[in-house]
Amino acid sequence: MSKLKVAVIGCGNIANSAHIPAYMKNPDAEIKYFCDIIPERAEKAVETYGCGTAITDYHVALNDPEIEAVSVCTPNNMHPVIAIDALRAGKNVLCEKPAARTYAEALEMQKVQHETGKVLNIGVVNRFNDSVNLIKQFIDEGKLGEVFHVYVSFRAHRSIPGLGGAFTTKAIAGGGALIDWGVHYLDIVMYCCGDPTPKTVTGEAFCKLGKDMKNYAYRSMWAENTKNVDGTYDVDDSVTALIRTAGPTITVNGAWAQNIGESETYIDFMGDKAGIRLQYGADFKVYTAEHGALIEYKPEFKQRNHFENEINAFIDCIKTGEKLPSHIDTVIVTAKMMQAIYDSSAEHKEITLAE
């Protein structure tokens, strides 16, 4: 059986750390093109992985009838442009998170997916994480009872990425800490709790610590190679929100940068029978009571690489037609909630969401 031929569009960090290695391990996939507007990046990928052709124009891949699937690993502003072009060219798409900069852009992507019938999955990789799926199973089986509140914390001391570059430019990224980190946390909550319909959202997003870029003090900064202190800083470096859903209430407390020297990246699922604290990207503890005694335990299990799980599921769903939990129809609700948080912050009032 011939291998499914893939194009990776954007050869930056997420492509090299996640998508490309996962495709290379999949026996049913073959990367035919590495595309990046910086030629050296695409050429380096060809040299590093020993396959494919380096290109700078993604249309070359879209015009190749052999290409069946593309991974979109570009800055956020290009997600809807490339994904829509790819869908209309008859390609199946795995687009990195967030789907787009705004809810309106995500809706347009969904519309074109419905028109073309091709696959459009979003890179909410935690839906393929073994810890997250075990928590979902616990909740589905009623081990927590009624999950009535979920507390989300994605807080770091001072770690604004690529200060002054694409990450901190709203026109490119669409937002800051919320759209970059918060998208994963909100998606985990929605997935584990059965994708409850959001009802109302109130929130505030703050652009405070990074505004004086030349004097910003920090210990480390991921994506530092994109830093440009003469560039732009107009996104949120912290955010707080309260979301009421048809299921639990969700409290959000997030920050790329805060003047508290602790990193707190976890999600608390509060049920009336038990609670769970998930350490983001790691394991979790269960807290409950039995026979008048307080109990806590940490399940031990083998955790597979969730990016490999995601890529494998993407390749499989193209063959089988299975609709994955990461399909645009499901995860677009996260874009809707993030948009509502930003709108609430801009208007300083609660936003009521239409069903």
N, C-alpha and C positions, 0 to 999 in steps of 0.2 A: 504494500500500500504506500502511495507517495505521501510525503510529509506535507503538512499544511504550511504554506509560505507566508511569512510575516514581515512587516516593516515596523521598525521602531523609530518613531518620530520624536526627536529630542533626545540627545545623548548626554544629558547631565547626570546629576547625582542619583535621582530616583531610577533612571534607566539602568545605570551601571551597578547600582547596589541591589536592585530588586528585579526589574522586568527582564533584562538581558540574561542574567544568570539563570533565572527560572525557565526561560525559553530554551536555553542551552541544555538544561537537564531534561526537558520534555522530549521523549523519543518520537513524538508525532509532529513536532514543530521544527521549522527551519527558518532562520532569519535571513532574508534575501537582501534587505536594505537597512542601512543605518543612516538616518537623516538628521542633519543639524545645520542651522544657518551659519554656525562657525565650522568651517570645513575641517579644521584640525580635530575637532571632537569626533566627527563621523569617521575620519580616517584612523584615528586612534582606536576606535571601537573595532574596525575591521582588522587592524593589526593585533589587538588584544585578544579577540575571540576567534580569529582565524577563519572567518567566513564573511559572506555578504559583500555588498558594494556600498561605498560611501557616496551619499548625495546631499545636496543642499536645498533642493526643491522637492517638497513632499508630493507634489503632483506627479513626479516621475513614478513613484510607487503606486499612486492611485490609478495611473493610466496603464499599469502592468496587469494584464488579465490573470497572471499567475498568483498575484497577491490576494489572499482571502481575508487577512486580518491585520489590523494595525494597533499598536500601542501608542497613545498620545501622552508624551512625557514632557510637555513644554510648559512654559509659564501660563498662568490661568487665562490670560486674555486670548490665547490662541486655542484653548480647549474647544469652545463651540465652533469656531471657524473650521478647524481641521476635522473635528468629529463630523460635522454636517457635510463637509466636502467628501469625506470618506464614505459616509452612509450613502450619499447620492451617487457615488462611484461604485456602489455595490459591495463595499467592504464591511466586515464586522469590526467593531471598535471596542477596545478597552481604554477608557479615558481616565487618566489620573484624577484624584480628588483635588479640589472640589469640582463638581461638574462644570461650573462656570462661575463668573464673578457675581452674577445676580440671578435671582429666581427667574426673571424674564428670559434671560439667555438659556437657562436650563430648560424652561418650558419649550423654547424653540427647538432645542436638541431633541426633546421627547417627541415633539410634533413630527420632526423629520424621521425619527426612528419608526413611528407609527406608519408614516407614508411609505417607507422603504421596506419595512419588515426585517431589516438586518439587525444583528445583535448590537446593543449599546449598553455596555456595563461600565459602571463607575468604580474607580479604585478605592472603594471603602474596604480595605483589605482585612479589617478586623472581623468581617462577616465570615472569614475563612480561618480565623484564629481558633485553636483548639480550646483555650481557656474560655473565650467568649462563648463558643458553642456549648461548652459544658454548663456554663452559667445559664444560658438560654434553656437548656434541657432541665436544669433544676427548677427554673421559674415555670416552664410549661408543665412540669409534673406536680406543681403545687408545693414544693418543698419550702418555699418562702411564704406561702399563703398569699394574701393580697399584697402586691407590691404597690405601696401607696405614695412613696417618695423616693426619688433618686437624686443623689448629690454628686455633682461632677466637679472635679478639681484638676485643672491642667495649668499649674503655676510654676514658674521658674524665676530665679533671682534676677539676673540681667543677661538675657540671651537673645536679644533681637537679631534675627538672621539677616546677613547681607545688608547691613545698615546703609541706607541710601540707594540700594539697588532695586531689583524687581520685586523683592518680597515686601518692601516698605513703600512701594509706589501704588497707590490705589487704582490708577488707570490700568495697571498691569495685573495686579493681584486681586483687586476687588475688595480687599480688607486685610487685616493683620492676624492677630492671635486667634480670633474666632474662626476665620475662614481657613486658616492654615492648620491649627491644632484642634480647635473646637469641633470641626466637622467630623473628626474621628470619634470624639467622645459622645457627641449627640447621636451619631449613627449607631454606636454600640448600644446606647440606651434604647433607641427605637427598635433595633433588631431584637434585643433580649426581651423586651416587653411586648413584642408582637405588633410593632409599628402602630401604636395608638394615634388616633387623630389629634393633632394639636388644636387647642381651642383659643387660648389667649397667650400673648407674649408681652412681657415688659422687660426692658433691659437698658443698660448704659454701656457704651463702648468709649474707652478713654485713650487719647493720644497724648502721653505725658512725658515719659522718661527718655524717649529717643529724640525729642525735637532738637535739642542742642547736640547734634551729631558729633561735632568735633571734640566735645568734652564728655561724651558718653563713656563711662567707666564700666568695664566688664571683665570677667575672668576668661570666658571663651565665647565664641560666636560661630555657630555652624553656618555654612555658606559664606564664610568670611572672604573667600576669593571673589565674591560679587560685591563686596563693600565699596561704597563710593560716598564719602562724607560730603561731597559737593553735589550729591544727587537729591533725592526726594524722600521725605518722611511725612506721610499724611494718612497713616493707617492706625488701627487700634493696637496698642501694646498691652491692654488689659480690658476685660469685659466681665460684666455680671448680668445675670438674667434670671427670670422666673417664668417657666413655661407650664401652663396648665394643659393637660391632655385628657382624652377620654379614659386614659389609664392613670398612671402616676403623675404627680407634680414633679417637675425637674428644676433643680437649682443649679445654676452655672456660675463657676468662679474660675476665671482663666486669666493667665498673664504670660506673655513672652518675657516681660520684665516687671519686677516689683521690688520694692525696697524691704523685702523680707528675705533673708539669706537661706531659704529652704526651697527645695524642689518637691512639690506635692502633686503627683500625677496618679490619680486613682478615681474610681467610681464606686460609690456606696449605693447598693440596692437595699432599701429598707422595706421589709415585709412584716406582716403581723405574726408570722410564725418563725421567721429567721431573717437574717441579713447577710449580705455578702459585700466584702471589700475586694475589688479587683485592682491590683497594681497594674497600671497600664503597660501592656506588652509583656506581662509576666504572669504570675500565678495569683491565686485568690484564697481568702479565708472565709469560712462560714461561721456565723455566730447564732446560737439558738439556746433554748432551754429544754431540758428533759428531766422529768421526775423531780422537779424542784431544784435542779442543778443547772448552772450556767455552763454551756458547752461551746468550745470553739475548735475547729479543725481545719487543716489545709489539705485538700485533695492533692495527691501526687499522681502524675500521669505524664506520658511522653508528649511533648509539644513539637509538632512538625513546623517547618518554615511556612508561615502563612502566605508569603508572596508566591511560593511554589504552589501551594494549595490554590491560590487565586488564578494563577496562569493556567494550571492544569484544568481547573473547572471551566475557564474561558475557552480553551481549546476543545474540551469535551462538549460544551454546550453548542458550539458551532456545528458539530457533527450530529448531535442528537436533537437539537431544537429545544432543549430544556431551558426554562426561564430561571435564571439564577437570582438569589436574594440581592445581588448587587445591580440588578437591572434598573435602568433609569426610571421605570414606572414606580419602583419601590423607594429608591433612595432620594427621589426628587423632593420628598417631604423635608429632608434635612436642609436643602437649599431654601425651602419655604420658611422654615423656622429661623435660619440665620438671617434671611432678608428681613423678617419681622423684628429680630433683635436690633438690626441696624436701623430700621425704620423707627422703632420705638425710641432708640437713642437720639435719632435726629429730631423727632417730634416731641420727645420728653413726655410720652404718654403710652398707655397700654394699647396694644394692637389686637383686635379681634379678627381671627382668621375664618374665612368662609370655607365650608367643607366642600 
